[in-house]
Structure formats: structure tokens, C-alpha cells
Amino acid sequence: MKAKKQKSSIALIVWFLAAIIFLSAWNADRFVSMMKRELPGIAPADAKVRTDRWDAYYTRYFRFMEPLAEVGGISYLALNKKSVDNYYYIKDGNGNMQLLEDDFDRPRSEEQALRLADAFGQRGVPFIFLSLPPRFDKEDFRIANELNFFGQRDEKMLAAFEAAGVETLDAGRELKDEGARYLYPFKTDIHLETAGEFETARLLAGKLASLSVEIEDAGEIFDRNNYTVEAHSFVGNLVKSSGTAYTGGADCFELWRPVFDTDLTVENPKEGVLKSGPFESSVMNGMVAPENAGLNHTPYWVLNYLQYPSAYYTVDNDLRPDGARLLFIIDSFAMRTAAYLALGAGHITVIDPRGENSAFYLAQAMEEGEYDAVIVAAGGNTFYDSMDIK
């Protein structure tokens, strides 16, 4: 009996190793492609953090990953697991995936942003630090007081900026004070639902007005009745190995299209005019859902707005040429915020510090641009790590 069990164990181990070898060989070409794509972008300063998470990068390329992830998610549910991917992701009581962070240098980030605020302040340009609604309310997610979760930085950074006399907008707090729905998180993705960014843009228009920077026809632009909404199933970037089974299904991404007249021009310094015309064909990128595609092959709809990823581009509102001129220093977490605010502004410049040559473009914008206000908003660590304000 003992010998039989031993043979069964050996057979199971051999089968498991064979499966691993087969899957590894089958995905070798994709692994090589990943290494070629990721390695050149890793600076010595962040090499350890990036290479510690090769498994997360590999899931982007791994064949047959989606069904394996769903099986994993079902297993996690059966085991009542609250954390997955080596405690990198944690599911909260609302079923939303939360991302842990352990590599954010907040003091440095505050110093960089305060330098930027001072530089524009010396030019007499209002500077606003925008904190988008967080993924959770600490009152409902108690463990957030003990661990370092994604997005918590803004709470302390807001206090530092306010103490320094810098204008701030805490969009989550404002929405909660209004009695509206406080949070707009996706279950499976780190970004906000479109409604969350739309409401953030509305609040930002009010903040700008308080600084004598008017967003034209804000009442019309921020009336939800003036938009058609197209909804799509959406699987985000927080379910790498757990799938949508673990979150109780996919998300719904909404594309909001204005029904009023719009005419905008998007361009960058290298290629000139990229697109022009109505909001849908200029600011939006024309992404469509492929026919008969499975749930896990839906487009990453976050990329359907503006020029992600791009270090520098501008949006001119051809119907409001004399409107406010705004500089947005943002990453993907505020792209839809900027997109909807552009409907009432005259001109916006967008700089994403993560992009190539972004430092050059930021310096150029500071020296040459005539802006009515500057807005800084970001979600990812790479945004702050890339900022180097001299």
C-alpha cells in the first residue's frame, strides 16, 4: 500500500512538472518578448521593485492565462481567501480589489510637487493639487489603517499642501459632503468609473471658478442629461491571477458622448494635428468591441480617451478659442477628467511625466506657456518617481 501511494505521488509530481515544462516552452516566445519590452525601461533605482514582480508582468503575455485565472479565482473563493498574488491584491468587503503598495517615497513626492507649485506661484499662475476619489472609505475598510494601500498617499499629501498654502481639491471628500455616492471604483481595475471622473471634472470646474478661472457653460457641460451613455463589459488590471470569478463578475465601462455641439483639435509637437472634429472623433480614440470576443478579450476602455501614453499633447476647443488655458500634469488616472473639462476650456496642455522627454516638455510649458491654472493629479507611483523638478 505504501509503495502504491509513493508511485501515485511520484506520478502526480511528474505530471505537474511536465505541465509546467510544457506551458513554459509554449510561452517562451512571449516571455522573451516581455523581457525585451520591460528591461530597457527599468532604471537602476527601481530595478528591485520591478524585477520582484515579474510574475505580474508575465501574466500579460501568458497563453491560456484567462481560464487558468478563473480556475484560480474559484479556488480562492472555496478557500475563502481575501488576498491573492502573494498578498499584492486584497478583496475588500464590497468585492473591490485593492492594491498594496510598499515602495512609495511620499516625502520626496511632496517636495517635488511643492517645488512645482512654487515655480508656478512665482509666475502668478494658480496651482491646484487634485486628489481623485479613493478606491475605498477608511471608515468601511478598517484594515486600510494598518496597511499601505494604493491611493492612501493623497490623504497625507493633501495635508502637506494645505499647510504650505497650496490650493487643493479633495474630490472624494467633496462628493461625500454633497451627499452623493462617495466612491466610483471598478471592482477589477485601478481607475475610476467614467461617472467618477466626470464628477471630478465638475468639482474641478467649481474650484477653478473660485480662483476666477471660468469654465464656459459649465452648467450645460456637467449636466448628465446632455450625454449618451454606451456601456461595455470590462475586465481591468487587478485580477491578474484570480479572474472575474473571484470578484463576482466583470465591471461595466461607460463611454459618455456629448449630445451638444463640440469641435476640438488634438495635436503634439512632433506630428502636428493628430485629430480634429467632434469630441467622439477627436478626444475619444474610436475603440470598438470586437465581434464574438470573450469577456476577457474586451478592449481596455480606459485608453479610449486622449493620447495614452504620451508625454505631451494639446487640446484646443475650436468653439471656445478664448476660453481658459489649462496645464494638466497627470497620468492615466485623470485623463477622462481632463477630457470632459476640455469641453468648457479654450486650450489644455497635457503632460505625463512618465513619458519620454516629459521633463523637457514640462520645462518648455513652464517657460513658454501662458496658463490660467495648473492642475496636478496622479495615481501611480511611477508618476511621482518620474518627477524631478530642479
TORKOL-4160 file (C-alpha; in steps of 0.2 Angstrom, whole numbers, padded with zeros to 4 digits, m for minus):
390
<pt num="1" X="0000" Y="0000" Z="0000"/>
<pt num="2" X="0014" Y="0012" Z="0005"/>
<pt num="3" X="0023" Y="0008" Z="m0012"/>
<pt num="4" X="0007" Y="0011" Z="m0021"/>
<pt num="5" X="0005" Y="0028" Z="m0013"/>
<pt num="6" X="0023" Y="0033" Z="m0017"/>
<pt num="7" X="0021" Y="0029" Z="m0035"/>
<pt num="8" X="0005" Y="0039" Z="m0036"/>
<pt num="9" X="0014" Y="0054" Z="m0028"/>
<pt num="10" X="0028" Y="0052" Z="m0040"/>
<pt num="11" X="0016" Y="0051" Z="m0055"/>
<pt num="12" X="0007" Y="0067" Z="m0049"/>
<pt num="13" X="0024" Y="0076" Z="m0047"/>
<pt num="14" X="0029" Y="0070" Z="m0064"/>
<pt num="15" X="0013" Y="0076" Z="m0072"/>
<pt num="16" X="0014" Y="0093" Z="m0063"/>
<pt num="17" X="0032" Y="0096" Z="m0069"/>
<pt num="18" X="0028" Y="0090" Z="m0087"/>
<pt num="19" X="0013" Y="0103" Z="m0087"/>
<pt num="20" X="0025" Y="0117" Z="m0081"/>
<pt num="21" X="0038" Y="0112" Z="m0093"/>
<pt num="22" X="0025" Y="0112" Z="m0107"/>
<pt num="23" X="0017" Y="0128" Z="m0103"/>
<pt num="24" X="0034" Y="0137" Z="m0101"/>
<pt num="25" X="0040" Y="0131" Z="m0118"/>
<pt num="26" X="0024" Y="0136" Z="m0126"/>
<pt num="27" X="0025" Y="0153" Z="m0119"/>
<pt num="28" X="0044" Y="0155" Z="m0121"/>
<pt num="29" X="0042" Y="0167" Z="m0136"/>
<pt num="30" X="0031" Y="0178" Z="m0126"/>
<pt num="31" X="0042" Y="0178" Z="m0111"/>
<pt num="32" X="0057" Y="0184" Z="m0122"/>
<pt num="33" X="0046" Y="0197" Z="m0130"/>
<pt num="34" X="0041" Y="0203" Z="m0112"/>
<pt num="35" X="0059" Y="0204" Z="m0107"/>
<pt num="36" X="0064" Y="0214" Z="m0122"/>
<pt num="37" X="0049" Y="0226" Z="m0119"/>
<pt num="38" X="0051" Y="0228" Z="m0100"/>
<pt num="39" X="0070" Y="0228" Z="m0097"/>
<pt num="40" X="0075" Y="0243" Z="m0106"/>
<pt num="41" X="0063" Y="0254" Z="m0096"/>
<pt num="42" X="0070" Y="0248" Z="m0079"/>
<pt num="43" X="0081" Y="0261" Z="m0071"/>
<pt num="44" X="0094" Y="0255" Z="m0058"/>
<pt num="45" X="0084" Y="0264" Z="m0045"/>
<pt num="46" X="0068" Y="0254" Z="m0047"/>
<pt num="47" X="0076" Y="0238" Z="m0053"/>
<pt num="48" X="0072" Y="0228" Z="m0037"/>
<pt num="49" X="0054" Y="0233" Z="m0036"/>
<pt num="50" X="0051" Y="0229" Z="m0054"/>
<pt num="51" X="0060" Y="0213" Z="m0055"/>
<pt num="52" X="0052" Y="0207" Z="m0039"/>
<pt num="53" X="0035" Y="0207" Z="m0049"/>
<pt num="54" X="0040" Y="0198" Z="m0065"/>
<pt num="55" X="0025" Y="0186" Z="m0062"/>
<pt num="56" X="0013" Y="0201" Z="m0063"/>
<pt num="57" X="0021" Y="0206" Z="m0080"/>
<pt num="58" X="0021" Y="0188" Z="m0086"/>
<pt num="59" X="0003" Y="0187" Z="m0084"/>
<pt num="60" X="0000" Y="0200" Z="m0098"/>
<pt num="61" X="0008" Y="0188" Z="m0111"/>
<pt num="62" X="0004" Y="0170" Z="m0105"/>
<pt num="63" X="m0006" Y="0160" Z="m0116"/>
<pt num="64" X="m0021" Y="0152" Z="m0109"/>
<pt num="65" X="m0020" Y="0164" Z="m0094"/>
<pt num="66" X="m0038" Y="0169" Z="m0093"/>
<pt num="67" X="m0046" Y="0151" Z="m0090"/>
<pt num="68" X="m0032" Y="0147" Z="m0078"/>
<pt num="69" X="m0036" Y="0163" Z="m0068"/>
<pt num="70" X="m0054" Y="0159" Z="m0067"/>
<pt num="71" X="m0050" Y="0142" Z="m0060"/>
<pt num="72" X="m0038" Y="0150" Z="m0048"/>
<pt num="73" X="m0052" Y="0163" Z="m0043"/>
<pt num="74" X="m0065" Y="0149" Z="m0040"/>
<pt num="75" X="m0052" Y="0140" Z="m0029"/>
<pt num="76" X="m0048" Y="0156" Z="m0019"/>
<pt num="77" X="m0067" Y="0158" Z="m0016"/>
<pt num="78" X="m0068" Y="0140" Z="m0010"/>
<pt num="79" X="m0054" Y="0143" Z="0002"/>
<pt num="80" X="m0062" Y="0160" Z="0007"/>
<pt num="81" X="m0045" Y="0169" Z="0003"/>
<pt num="82" X="m0045" Y="0188" Z="0005"/>
<pt num="83" X="m0028" Y="0191" Z="m0003"/>
<pt num="84" X="m0020" Y="0184" Z="m0019"/>
<pt num="85" X="m0004" Y="0186" Z="m0029"/>
<pt num="86" X="0007" Y="0185" Z="m0013"/>
<pt num="87" X="m0004" Y="0197" Z="m0004"/>
<pt num="88" X="m0002" Y="0210" Z="m0018"/>
<pt num="89" X="m0020" Y="0211" Z="m0020"/>
<pt num="90" X="m0034" Y="0211" Z="m0007"/>
<pt num="91" X="m0053" Y="0210" Z="m0009"/>
<pt num="92" X="m0062" Y="0221" Z="0002"/>
<pt num="93" X="m0080" Y="0219" Z="0009"/>
<pt num="94" X="m0088" Y="0227" Z="m0006"/>
<pt num="95" X="m0079" Y="0215" Z="m0018"/>
<pt num="96" X="m0067" Y="0228" Z="m0025"/>
<pt num="97" X="m0049" Y="0223" Z="m0027"/>
<pt num="98" X="m0037" Y="0233" Z="m0018"/>
<pt num="99" X="m0018" Y="0235" Z="m0022"/>
<pt num="100" X="m0005" Y="0236" Z="m0009"/>
<pt num="101" X="0010" Y="0247" Z="m0010"/>
<pt num="102" X="0026" Y="0247" Z="m0001"/>
<pt num="103" X="0038" Y="0257" Z="m0012"/>
<pt num="104" X="0031" Y="0275" Z="m0012"/>
<pt num="105" X="0043" Y="0289" Z="m0006"/>
<pt num="106" X="0030" Y="0302" Z="0000"/>
<pt num="107" X="0042" Y="0315" Z="0007"/>
<pt num="108" X="0051" Y="0316" Z="m0010"/>
<pt num="109" X="0035" Y="0317" Z="m0019"/>
<pt num="110" X="0028" Y="0331" Z="m0008"/>
<pt num="111" X="0045" Y="0340" Z="m0011"/>
<pt num="112" X="0044" Y="0338" Z="m0029"/>
<pt num="113" X="0026" Y="0344" Z="m0031"/>
<pt num="114" X="0029" Y="0359" Z="m0019"/>
<pt num="115" X="0043" Y="0364" Z="m0029"/>
<pt num="116" X="0032" Y="0364" Z="m0044"/>
<pt num="117" X="0019" Y="0374" Z="m0035"/>
<pt num="118" X="0031" Y="0387" Z="m0030"/>
<pt num="119" X="0038" Y="0388" Z="m0048"/>
<pt num="120" X="0021" Y="0392" Z="m0055"/>
<pt num="121" X="0016" Y="0403" Z="m0040"/>
<pt num="122" X="0031" Y="0414" Z="m0044"/>
<pt num="123" X="0023" Y="0417" Z="m0061"/>
<pt num="124" X="0007" Y="0421" Z="m0053"/>
<pt num="125" X="m0002" Y="0405" Z="m0060"/>
<pt num="126" X="m0014" Y="0396" Z="m0049"/>
<pt num="127" X="m0009" Y="0379" Z="m0044"/>
<pt num="128" X="m0021" Y="0365" Z="m0039"/>
<pt num="129" X="m0016" Y="0348" Z="m0032"/>
<pt num="130" X="m0031" Y="0337" Z="m0036"/>
<pt num="131" X="m0035" Y="0321" Z="m0026"/>
<pt num="132" X="m0047" Y="0310" Z="m0036"/>
<pt num="133" X="m0059" Y="0299" Z="m0026"/>
<pt num="134" X="m0050" Y="0285" Z="m0017"/>
<pt num="135" X="m0054" Y="0267" Z="m0020"/>
<pt num="136" X="m0061" Y="0265" Z="m0003"/>
<pt num="137" X="m0068" Y="0274" Z="0013"/>
<pt num="138" X="m0057" Y="0270" Z="0028"/>
<pt num="139" X="m0072" Y="0270" Z="0039"/>
<pt num="140" X="m0078" Y="0255" Z="0029"/>
<pt num="141" X="m0061" Y="0247" Z="0026"/>
<pt num="142" X="m0053" Y="0246" Z="0043"/>
<pt num="143" X="m0038" Y="0237" Z="0038"/>
<pt num="144" X="m0033" Y="0252" Z="0027"/>
<pt num="145" X="m0027" Y="0260" Z="0044"/>
<pt num="146" X="m0014" Y="0246" Z="0046"/>
<pt num="147" X="m0008" Y="0243" Z="0029"/>
<pt num="148" X="m0002" Y="0254" Z="0015"/>
<pt num="149" X="m0015" Y="0253" Z="0001"/>
<pt num="150" X="m0014" Y="0261" Z="m0016"/>
<pt num="151" X="m0020" Y="0279" Z="m0016"/>
<pt num="152" X="m0018" Y="0282" Z="0003"/>
<pt num="153" X="m0004" Y="0294" Z="m0001"/>
<pt num="154" X="m0016" Y="0308" Z="m0005"/>
<pt num="155" X="m0023" Y="0310" Z="0012"/>
<pt num="156" X="m0006" Y="0315" Z="0019"/>
<pt num="157" X="0000" Y="0324" Z="0004"/>
<pt num="158" X="m0016" Y="0335" Z="0005"/>
<pt num="159" X="m0012" Y="0340" Z="0022"/>
<pt num="160" X="0006" Y="0345" Z="0017"/>
<pt num="161" X="0000" Y="0355" Z="0003"/>
<pt num="162" X="m0013" Y="0364" Z="0013"/>
<pt num="163" X="m0001" Y="0368" Z="0027"/>
<pt num="164" X="0010" Y="0376" Z="0013"/>
<pt num="165" X="m0004" Y="0386" Z="0007"/>
<pt num="166" X="m0006" Y="0377" Z="m0010"/>
<pt num="167" X="m0024" Y="0375" Z="m0017"/>
<pt num="168" X="m0031" Y="0358" Z="m0016"/>
<pt num="169" X="m0046" Y="0349" Z="m0021"/>
<pt num="170" X="m0051" Y="0333" Z="m0012"/>
<pt num="171" X="m0064" Y="0326" Z="m0024"/>
<pt num="172" X="m0069" Y="0311" Z="m0013"/>
<pt num="173" X="m0072" Y="0322" Z="0002"/>
<pt num="174" X="m0082" Y="0335" Z="m0009"/>
<pt num="175" X="m0093" Y="0321" Z="m0016"/>
<pt num="176" X="m0096" Y="0314" Z="0001"/>
<pt num="177" X="m0100" Y="0331" Z="0008"/>
<pt num="178" X="m0113" Y="0333" Z="m0006"/>
<pt num="179" X="m0122" Y="0318" Z="m0001"/>
<pt num="180" X="m0118" Y="0309" Z="m0017"/>
<pt num="181" X="m0111" Y="0292" Z="m0020"/>
<pt num="182" X="m0094" Y="0293" Z="m0012"/>
<pt num="183" X="m0083" Y="0281" Z="m0022"/>
<pt num="184" X="m0083" Y="0276" Z="m0040"/>
<pt num="185" X="m0071" Y="0261" Z="m0040"/>
<pt num="186" X="m0071" Y="0247" Z="m0053"/>
<pt num="187" X="m0070" Y="0230" Z="m0044"/>
<pt num="188" X="m0057" Y="0224" Z="m0056"/>
<pt num="189" X="m0047" Y="0240" Z="m0061"/>
<pt num="190" X="m0037" Y="0253" Z="m0053"/>
<pt num="191" X="m0045" Y="0268" Z="m0062"/>
<pt num="192" X="m0062" Y="0276" Z="m0058"/>
<pt num="193" X="m0078" Y="0273" Z="m0067"/>
<pt num="194" X="m0082" Y="0286" Z="m0080"/>
<pt num="195" X="m0095" Y="0294" Z="m0069"/>
<pt num="196" X="m0082" Y="0297" Z="m0055"/>
<pt num="197" X="m0070" Y="0306" Z="m0067"/>
<pt num="198" X="m0085" Y="0316" Z="m0074"/>
<pt num="199" X="m0090" Y="0322" Z="m0057"/>
<pt num="200" X="m0072" Y="0326" Z="m0053"/>
<pt num="201" X="m0071" Y="0337" Z="m0068"/>
<pt num="202" X="m0087" Y="0346" Z="m0062"/>
<pt num="203" X="m0079" Y="0349" Z="m0045"/>
<pt num="204" X="m0063" Y="0355" Z="m0053"/>
<pt num="205" X="m0073" Y="0367" Z="m0064"/>
<pt num="206" X="m0081" Y="0374" Z="m0047"/>
<pt num="207" X="m0063" Y="0375" Z="m0039"/>
<pt num="208" X="m0057" Y="0385" Z="m0054"/>
<pt num="209" X="m0071" Y="0397" Z="m0054"/>
<pt num="210" X="m0067" Y="0401" Z="m0036"/>
<pt num="211" X="m0050" Y="0406" Z="m0042"/>
<pt num="212" X="m0058" Y="0417" Z="m0056"/>
<pt num="213" X="m0054" Y="0404" Z="m0069"/>
<pt num="214" X="m0071" Y="0401" Z="m0078"/>
<pt num="215" X="m0076" Y="0385" Z="m0087"/>
<pt num="216" X="m0088" Y="0391" Z="m0100"/>
<pt num="217" X="m0106" Y="0384" Z="m0100"/>
<pt num="218" X="m0102" Y="0373" Z="m0085"/>
<pt num="219" X="m0120" Y="0370" Z="m0082"/>
<pt num="220" X="m0123" Y="0363" Z="m0099"/>
<pt num="221" X="m0107" Y="0353" Z="m0099"/>
<pt num="222" X="m0109" Y="0345" Z="m0082"/>
<pt num="223" X="m0127" Y="0340" Z="m0084"/>
<pt num="224" X="m0128" Y="0321" Z="m0086"/>
<pt num="225" X="m0144" Y="0323" Z="m0097"/>
<pt num="226" X="m0133" Y="0330" Z="m0111"/>
<pt num="227" X="m0124" Y="0314" Z="m0114"/>
<pt num="228" X="m0127" Y="0297" Z="m0122"/>
<pt num="229" X="m0120" Y="0283" Z="m0112"/>
<pt num="230" X="m0113" Y="0267" Z="m0120"/>
<pt num="231" X="m0110" Y="0253" Z="m0108"/>
<pt num="232" X="m0097" Y="0239" Z="m0111"/>
<pt num="233" X="m0092" Y="0224" Z="m0101"/>
<pt num="234" X="m0074" Y="0227" Z="m0094"/>
<pt num="235" X="m0061" Y="0217" Z="m0086"/>
<pt num="236" X="m0047" Y="0228" Z="m0078"/>
<pt num="237" X="m0029" Y="0226" Z="m0072"/>
<pt num="238" X="m0032" Y="0220" Z="m0054"/>
<pt num="239" X="m0037" Y="0202" Z="m0057"/>
<pt num="240" X="m0021" Y="0195" Z="m0064"/>
<pt num="241" X="m0022" Y="0178" Z="m0057"/>
<pt num="242" X="m0039" Y="0177" Z="m0049"/>
<pt num="243" X="m0051" Y="0182" Z="m0064"/>
<pt num="244" X="m0068" Y="0188" Z="m0063"/>
<pt num="245" X="m0075" Y="0173" Z="m0054"/>
<pt num="246" X="m0066" Y="0180" Z="m0038"/>
<pt num="247" X="m0074" Y="0197" Z="m0039"/>
<pt num="248" X="m0092" Y="0191" Z="m0044"/>
<pt num="249" X="m0091" Y="0196" Z="m0062"/>
<pt num="250" X="m0083" Y="0209" Z="m0073"/>
<pt num="251" X="m0086" Y="0228" Z="m0072"/>
<pt num="252" X="m0096" Y="0240" Z="m0084"/>
<pt num="253" X="m0086" Y="0253" Z="m0093"/>
<pt num="254" X="m0096" Y="0268" Z="m0099"/>
<pt num="255" X="m0092" Y="0279" Z="m0114"/>
<pt num="256" X="m0100" Y="0296" Z="m0112"/>
<pt num="257" X="m0103" Y="0306" Z="m0128"/>
<pt num="258" X="m0110" Y="0324" Z="m0128"/>
<pt num="259" X="m0126" Y="0327" Z="m0137"/>
<pt num="260" X="m0122" Y="0346" Z="m0139"/>
<pt num="261" X="m0110" Y="0353" Z="m0152"/>
<pt num="262" X="m0092" Y="0350" Z="m0150"/>
<pt num="263" X="m0076" Y="0354" Z="m0161"/>
<pt num="264" X="m0059" Y="0350" Z="m0154"/>
<pt num="265" X="m0041" Y="0348" Z="m0161"/>
<pt num="266" X="m0028" Y="0337" Z="m0153"/>
<pt num="267" X="m0010" Y="0339" Z="m0158"/>
<pt num="268" X="0008" Y="0336" Z="m0152"/>
<pt num="269" X="0024" Y="0345" Z="m0156"/>
<pt num="270" X="0031" Y="0331" Z="m0166"/>
<pt num="271" X="0017" Y="0326" Z="m0178"/>
<pt num="272" X="0006" Y="0342" Z="m0178"/>
<pt num="273" X="m0013" Y="0339" Z="m0179"/>
<pt num="274" X="m0017" Y="0322" Z="m0174"/>
<pt num="275" X="m0036" Y="0323" Z="m0174"/>
<pt num="276" X="m0050" Y="0336" Z="m0175"/>
<pt num="277" X="m0068" Y="0337" Z="m0175"/>
<pt num="278" X="m0082" Y="0332" Z="m0163"/>
<pt num="279" X="m0077" Y="0325" Z="m0146"/>
<pt num="280" X="m0081" Y="0307" Z="m0151"/>
<pt num="281" X="m0068" Y="0308" Z="m0166"/>
<pt num="282" X="m0055" Y="0319" Z="m0158"/>
<pt num="283" X="m0054" Y="0317" Z="m0139"/>
<pt num="284" X="m0060" Y="0299" Z="m0140"/>
<pt num="285" X="m0050" Y="0286" Z="m0149"/>
<pt num="286" X="m0063" Y="0276" Z="m0158"/>
<pt num="287" X="m0060" Y="0259" Z="m0149"/>
<pt num="288" X="m0074" Y="0246" Z="m0153"/>
<pt num="289" X="m0078" Y="0229" Z="m0145"/>
<pt num="290" X="m0073" Y="0215" Z="m0157"/>
<pt num="291" X="m0087" Y="0204" Z="m0163"/>
<pt num="292" X="m0089" Y="0187" Z="m0154"/>
<pt num="293" X="m0075" Y="0191" Z="m0142"/>
<pt num="294" X="m0075" Y="0183" Z="m0125"/>
<pt num="295" X="m0076" Y="0193" Z="m0109"/>
<pt num="296" X="m0058" Y="0193" Z="m0106"/>
<pt num="297" X="m0054" Y="0200" Z="m0123"/>
<pt num="298" X="m0064" Y="0216" Z="m0122"/>
<pt num="299" X="m0054" Y="0232" Z="m0125"/>
<pt num="300" X="m0045" Y="0241" Z="m0111"/>
<pt num="301" X="m0058" Y="0255" Z="m0112"/>
<pt num="302" X="m0048" Y="0267" Z="m0101"/>
<pt num="303" X="m0037" Y="0270" Z="m0116"/>
<pt num="304" X="m0051" Y="0277" Z="m0127"/>
<pt num="305" X="m0048" Y="0295" Z="m0121"/>
<pt num="306" X="m0035" Y="0307" Z="m0126"/>
<pt num="307" X="m0017" Y="0301" Z="m0130"/>
<pt num="308" X="m0012" Y="0287" Z="m0118"/>
<pt num="309" X="0003" Y="0286" Z="m0116"/>
<pt num="310" X="0010" Y="0302" Z="m0122"/>
<pt num="311" X="0022" Y="0314" Z="m0114"/>
<pt num="312" X="0015" Y="0330" Z="m0121"/>
<pt num="313" X="0000" Y="0335" Z="m0132"/>
<pt num="314" X="m0013" Y="0349" Z="m0133"/>
<pt num="315" X="m0032" Y="0350" Z="m0135"/>
<pt num="316" X="m0039" Y="0366" Z="m0142"/>
<pt num="317" X="m0058" Y="0369" Z="m0141"/>
<pt num="318" X="m0062" Y="0377" Z="m0158"/>
<pt num="319" X="m0079" Y="0383" Z="m0152"/>
<pt num="320" X="m0071" Y="0392" Z="m0137"/>
<pt num="321" X="m0055" Y="0399" Z="m0143"/>
<pt num="322" X="m0055" Y="0412" Z="m0129"/>
<pt num="323" X="m0058" Y="0400" Z="m0115"/>
<pt num="324" X="m0047" Y="0396" Z="m0100"/>
<pt num="325" X="m0030" Y="0389" Z="m0104"/>
<pt num="326" X="m0025" Y="0375" Z="m0093"/>
<pt num="327" X="m0010" Y="0364" Z="m0090"/>
<pt num="328" X="m0013" Y="0347" Z="m0084"/>
<pt num="329" X="0001" Y="0337" Z="m0076"/>
<pt num="330" X="m0007" Y="0320" Z="m0075"/>
<pt num="331" X="m0006" Y="0301" Z="m0078"/>
<pt num="332" X="m0020" Y="0290" Z="m0084"/>
<pt num="333" X="m0030" Y="0292" Z="m0068"/>
<pt num="334" X="m0036" Y="0309" Z="m0073"/>
<pt num="335" X="m0037" Y="0308" Z="m0092"/>
<pt num="336" X="m0056" Y="0307" Z="m0093"/>
<pt num="337" X="m0056" Y="0322" Z="m0080"/>
<pt num="338" X="m0046" Y="0332" Z="m0092"/>
<pt num="339" X="m0056" Y="0326" Z="m0107"/>
<pt num="340" X="m0073" Y="0332" Z="m0100"/>
<pt num="341" X="m0066" Y="0348" Z="m0093"/>
<pt num="342" X="m0059" Y="0352" Z="m0111"/>
<pt num="343" X="m0077" Y="0354" Z="m0117"/>
<pt num="344" X="m0078" Y="0371" Z="m0107"/>
<pt num="345" X="m0060" Y="0377" Z="m0108"/>
<pt num="346" X="m0051" Y="0385" Z="m0123"/>
<pt num="347" X="m0035" Y="0376" Z="m0123"/>
<pt num="348" X="m0027" Y="0362" Z="m0112"/>
<pt num="349" X="m0010" Y="0356" Z="m0112"/>
<pt num="350" X="m0007" Y="0338" Z="m0105"/>
<pt num="351" X="0010" Y="0332" Z="m0099"/>
<pt num="352" X="0013" Y="0315" Z="m0092"/>
<pt num="353" X="0029" Y="0314" Z="m0083"/>
<pt num="354" X="0030" Y="0295" Z="m0086"/>
<pt num="355" X="0033" Y="0298" Z="m0105"/>
<pt num="356" X="0049" Y="0301" Z="m0114"/>
<pt num="357" X="0056" Y="0318" Z="m0114"/>
<pt num="358" X="0042" Y="0324" Z="m0102"/>
<pt num="359" X="0055" Y="0334" Z="m0092"/>
<pt num="360" X="0059" Y="0344" Z="m0107"/>
<pt num="361" X="0041" Y="0347" Z="m0111"/>
<pt num="362" X="0037" Y="0352" Z="m0094"/>
<pt num="363" X="0051" Y="0365" Z="m0093"/>
<pt num="364" X="0045" Y="0371" Z="m0110"/>
<pt num="365" X="0027" Y="0373" Z="m0104"/>
<pt num="366" X="0033" Y="0382" Z="m0089"/>
<pt num="367" X="0044" Y="0395" Z="m0099"/>
<pt num="368" X="0033" Y="0397" Z="m0114"/>
<pt num="369" X="0015" Y="0393" Z="m0109"/>
<pt num="370" X="0003" Y="0407" Z="m0104"/>
<pt num="371" X="m0009" Y="0397" Z="m0092"/>
<pt num="372" X="m0023" Y="0402" Z="m0082"/>
<pt num="373" X="m0021" Y="0387" Z="m0070"/>
<pt num="374" X="m0011" Y="0372" Z="m0067"/>
<pt num="375" X="m0018" Y="0355" Z="m0061"/>
<pt num="376" X="m0008" Y="0341" Z="m0054"/>
<pt num="377" X="m0016" Y="0324" Z="m0052"/>
<pt num="378" X="m0009" Y="0306" Z="m0052"/>
<pt num="379" X="m0012" Y="0289" Z="m0046"/>
<pt num="380" X="0003" Y="0278" Z="m0049"/>
<pt num="381" X="0020" Y="0278" Z="m0041"/>
<pt num="382" X="0028" Y="0279" Z="m0057"/>
<pt num="383" X="0021" Y="0297" Z="m0060"/>
<pt num="384" X="0029" Y="0303" Z="m0044"/>
<pt num="385" X="0045" Y="0293" Z="m0046"/>
<pt num="386" X="0047" Y="0301" Z="m0063"/>
<pt num="387" X="0045" Y="0319" Z="m0057"/>
<pt num="388" X="0062" Y="0328" Z="m0055"/>
<pt num="389" X="0059" Y="0346" Z="m0053"/>
<pt num="390" X="0075" Y="0356" Z="m0052"/>
